[in-house]
Amino acid sequence: MSHSRIARALFVALLLAGAAAGADGQRVQFLGHHSVVPASWVPQEVTSSMRLLQFEVPGQGESEAGQFVLYYFGPGQGGSVEANVERWRSQFSRPDGAEVEAVVTPLEGSAMPATLVELEGSYARSVGMGQVGDVLPDRMLLAGVVETPEGNLHPQLHGPAELVKGQREAFIAFMRGISPDRTP
């Protein structure tokens, strides 16, 4: 096969792969930026002025759903990565009551500086520090901080641990895919 035929075949394969990826996702726009979430995620009306996006992440069969939320608190607001990690960590515990360690990873290959935080254990979701309300076992939180010129974005996906683990790559793809709608 000639080089031009190989190049054409690769080009067609890349076009088809791009079309397939687009068919599997929903483009979302927020704060002058965009990214993609899986087509299976169900858009919901945002329930707070601090939320830019909100989706239900369906479980398998009868399994409980998870929730994806993109928070934005304004320029210079929302706290540092370290402060958020400590707050999120304080909402988790092991079944024996011991503290849960957070896995914190800077995301390479992102359009903007981004940090991924992963926590798993018993979870009592709250606005502030510590566990408030019902403590739910076997939960996971994927959370992030994405640094944009308009201020930090805070994507979060929480729910049953197995469901969230199964959506980890989609969550990371959302974070890495956050890009300005137009370049300055």
C-alpha positions, 0 to 999 in steps of 0.5 A: 500500500502506498504512503498516500493510501495509508495516510488516507486510511488513517485520516478516515479512521480518525474521522470515524473515531471522532464521529463515534466519540461525538455520538457517545457524548453530549457537548456542554457549555458553561462560563465561556467554556465547553467540554463533553459528558457521556450521552448516558448522563441525564441533564437536570435543572441546577438546584443552586446558583453555585452550580453551572451543570448538574447531571444524574448518572444512572446506575445499572439496572436497579442500582442507585444513581450518582450525581455529577455537579460542576460548581463555580463560586466566582473569581478568587472564590472556592478555596485552594486545592489543599483546603478543598481536599481537607474539606472533602476528606473530612466528609469520609471515614472508614467503616471503623471510623478511621480517616480516609486518605485522598488520592490527589493527582495533577492531570497531565494533558489538560487544556488548563491546570487541573487536579483530580481528587479521589476519596472512597469510604463512608460518606456524609456529604455536607457543605462544610467540614466534617460529616453532617447528616446520614453517613452512607457506606461504600461511596466514592467522590471524584472531585476536581479543581480546574483553574480557568482565567474566570476562576476555579471550576469544581467538578464532582461526581459522587455516588455508589463506589462501583458506579463512580469507579465505572465513570472515572475515565468519563469524569477525567475526560470531562476535566481534561476537555474543558476548553475556552469557547474561543481563544483570545 
